[in-house]
Amino acid sequence: MPYFSAPDGLSLHYTDEGTGLPLICLSGLTRDGRDFNYLAPHLTGCRIIRLDYRGRGASEWADWQTYTIPVEAADVVALMDHLDVARAAILGTSRGGLIAMTLAAIAPDRVIGAALNDVGPVIERDAVDQIIAYIGRRPSWRSHEEAADGLAAALPTFENVPHTRWLNEARLHFVETEDGLDLTYDPRLRDAILAADTDEVPDLWPFMDALAQRPLCVLRGANSQLLSAATFGAMQVRYDKMIAAEIPGRGHVPFLDESQSLRALHTWLDRLQ
């Protein structure tokens, strides 16, 4: 398994597959590079680089106070340096999209363009409260099968999702142990989120403006509670060249292999060539 050293010496896991346009895929808050398993088979002509953030997936755990977006953005730059990638496109799901905005601000010459999966410059409070309710806590489900049924029931914003997909999601979310299911990330990530939640929320529109100077694509789950329809609409007005797609029957976040997601992402990739 490939690893590299972050600026503070932490060992971080990544994968690097394919040839062509460098595409760095950045997952959601508690997730890892496997988030893009559904999308990867649909991409050609791309060098797909996936990072497991510190404390997630196969990467080492760290001091929870380093589980911040600025530190994780610096880890992305370090990975690019490790791979000798001067510039790359960024595909960011949720937290990954916020990191993409940060990269456009701190390292603009390294970013060719960005696609954001269900995230924008305004994060709805109800969505933050939902994240705080579950993050860092082991689930009560005892097996992946139980979790598959539980996820389907707990996420009514996702429509017409087969059991096989929920079962695969359960395997991505949780590890089976003799004591039931466990998390695939450092539970002290909860401390980092709670600490950040006490800070004044920064105005993210300037970060978004920096990102929008390059080819930009934004996907929104039609039932999303994190990226509101109002914010999505405001983004389309403000960035008239933005590729925008609303994914029906999806909440936060789309799986990325929906036909609407693929159409938008392929259009965006064509603009990057």
N, C-alpha and C positions, 0 to 999 in steps of 0.2 A: 504494500500500500504506500503511495507517495505522500511524503510529509515535507514541510519546510519550516524554518524558524521564523516566528513573528519578530518584530523589532525588540520585544522584551524577552526573547528566547523561548517562548512557548512553542510547542510542537503542534502544528495545525495540519489537518488532513485535506487533501484536494484530489480531484481527478482531472485528467487532461486527455481528451479523446477527439479524434477527427482532425481534419486539416481545412484550412481556409480562413475565413474571417474569425478572429478571436472573439468569442462570445462568453463573457463571464456571467455565470448564473448564480444569483444570490437569493437564498431562501428566506422563508418567513422567520419570525422571532424564535420559535422553539424547534425549528425544523433543520434540515441539513440538505446536502447536495442531492439526495435521492428524490427531493421534491420535483425534480425535472425529469424523472424517469418516463413519465407519460409523454412529454414533449420531445425528448431526444430522438426517438425514431423518425420523427417527422421533419427533422432538420438535416439538410445536406449543404455542403459547401461551408460548414462552420467548424471551427475548432472549439469544442464545448468544454469550458473550464468551470468546474464546480468547487466551491469552497465550503467546508464545514467550519462555521464560526467557532471561535474559542468557546469551550464549554458545551459544544453541541456535537452530535454524531460521533465520529472517530477522533475528533480533536481533543487535546488535553484540556482539562478544567483549569481555571485560573482564579485569581482573586476576583470575587464577584464585582468589585468596584471597577474592573476593567471591561465589564460587559456593557459597553456603551457604543453608540453609533460612531463617534469620532475614532475610537480605538479600532473598531471593526473596519472602518474605512481605511485606516492606516494598514491594517492587515491585508486588505485587498491590494493596496499599492505594493506592499512587500511581496505578495504572491506574484504580481506582474513582474516585478524586478527579478524574482527568483526564476521565472520562466522566460525572461528576456522578452517580454511583451511590452512594446512601447505604448501602444494604444489598443483599446478594445471597446467593443459594444457591451453594454450592461443590460441584463435582464433581471429585474429585481421584483420579487414577490413580497408585498407588504414591507416588513423590516428591510428587505433587500432594496426596495425602491427608495426608502429614506437614506440608505447608504449610497445609492446612486446619486441622489441629490447632493449629498455631502461631497462625493468625489468630484462632481461638477464644480463645486465651490473651491475645494482645496487642491485639486489636480486637474484642472480643465483640459490640459493638453493630452491627458491620458484617456479621455472619454470620446469615443467616436459618435455615440448616440445611445439612447436608452429606451427601454420598454418597461413600463411599470404595471405590475399585476395587482390591481385593486388597492391602490394607495395613491394619495395625492398630498397636497400641502395643508389639508385640514383633516385631522383625525377626530372622528365623532366621539364624544364623551361616553356614550352608552357602550361603544365598542371597547373602549379602554377598560371600563368597569367589568365587562365580560371577560377580558383577558386576565385582569387581576383576580377574578373569581376562581380561575382554574390553574394559573401558571404555578409551577413548582410543586404541585400536589399530585400524588399518585392516584390513579383512578381506582374506583371500587371494582371494576370489572376484573375477572380472574383469568380470562383467556382472550386471545385475539377474536375468537368467534363471538364472545360476549361483547367485546368492544365494538365489533362491526355493527351489531344490532343496536348497541348503545349510541354510537355515533350517528347512525341513521335517524334515531329518535331525537337526539339532541340537536340535530342540525336540519330543521325543517325548511330552511332557506335553500337547501339543495333538493332539486326535484328530479325524479326519474333517474336516480343513481342506482345501478344494480348492486346486489349484495357482494359480488366479487370485487367491485371497486371499494366498497366500505371495508371489506376484509383486508385488502391491500393497504388501505389507509391506516387501519389498525396496526398492521405490521410496521408501517413507517413511523407511527406515533409512539409505539410502546414495545418494550422487550418483555417476553414471557419469562418468569422466574418461578421457582417453587412456591414463592409467597404471593403469586399473582403478577399483575403487570407492573412494570416500572418504567420510568421516563428514559428517553434517549438523550437527555441533556442534564446539565448541572442544575439541581433544584434551587440553588442560590441565585439563579437568574431572576427568581422572584424578588429577591432583595434589591437587585439592580433596577427592576421596573418600579418597585415601590419608592425607591430613592428618587428616581427620575420623575415620578408622578408628583412629588412635592415641589419640584422646581417650576419656575415660570415657563409656560409653554412658549417656545420661540416662534417667531413668524417664519413659516416655511416657504412663503411665496417667493422671496428673493432666491432661495435655493432652487425652487422650481423654475424660476426665470432663467437661471444659469443653465439648467439642464435643457430647457426648451430652445436654446440657441443651436441645438444639434437635432438630427432626426429623432423624433419622439413618437412613441406609441403608448397609449394608456388603455388598459382593459378594466372594465368594471363589472363585477357580478351584479346582475339586475336586482338581486335581493340583498346586496351588501349593506351592512350596518356601519362599516368603517369608512368607506368612500361613498359619501352621500350623492344622490342624484343632483342636488344643487351644486356641490363642489365640482362634480364631473362636468356639469353644464358650464360652469364658470371657467373651467380649464379650456373647454372647447372654444369659448368666445375669446379668451385671452391668447390662446395659441392656435391660430387659425390653420396652421399647417400640421397640427397634431393628428395622428391616426388614432381614431377613437372607436372603440367597440364595446357595446354592452352585451354581456353574455347571459342569455335567458336561462332561468332555472338554476342560477348559481348565486351563492352568498359569498362570504369571504373565506377562501379565495377560489376563483376558477381553477380547474385542474390543468388548463393550458392545452389540452388535446381536443377541446370542443371545436367544431368547424368554424365558428366565428372567431375564436382565439387564434386558430391557425391561419385564417385568412388575413387577419390584421398583422400578425407577426411576420408572415411571409412578405406582405407589402412593405413593412418596416425594414426588413432585411434587404429587400431589393433596393431601397433608398440608400442603404449604407455601402453598396458595392461601388 
